[in-house]
Amino acid sequence: MVLFIGVFFTAAIVLGALTFDFARLANLKAELEIAADAAAHAGASMMVRRGCDDATDHAAILAEAQKYALANRAMQGTVTIVTNEVGRWNPHPLGAGNFTNRAFCNPSVDATHVEVSRQSNGLFMSLVGVTAPLVRAQAYGYVCPVSAPPPFQVCPTGPKPVLVVER
């Protein structure tokens, strides 16, 4: 009987630790998504204000996105910016789309892409030798055209000129 109780409590503690770890990882993912969304939105908003006509605009857009990504902490630490780029958003009639990176500003540039990551730490899984995962999140900020043809009207209506797409 004592053995049964010992096994039961050990299993309960292990399951509780796993639950705690997965909850922390889910929270880390949510915090990284906030940082990526904020950065993509800030970069696209800077694109609306300045345009994307030359290298100075390009640098300002990337700097604004970086500033907002780093201003958002994840798991009480600074996020790592994996990707910070401008490019072209190619909408699709079914609501999906894809991003094409552009190394410099030109008239076709209408979107930003930011990916952030953070190494998880302080998890119980590390006590048993399991390496804590690197968690990533990315977002795209798309500058909506004033008028788009009907199949490509994927932007919100109203005064917000930027649509943030999470992937």
ABEGO torsion letter per residue (X at the ends): XAAAAAAAAAAAAAAAAAAAAAAAAAAAAAAAAAAAAAAAAAAAAAAAAAEBABAAAAAAAAAAAAAAAAABBBGGBBBBBABBBBBBBBBBAAGBBBBBBBABBBAABABBBBBBBBBBBGBAAAAAGBBBBBBBBBBBBBBBBABBBAAABABBBEABABBBBBX
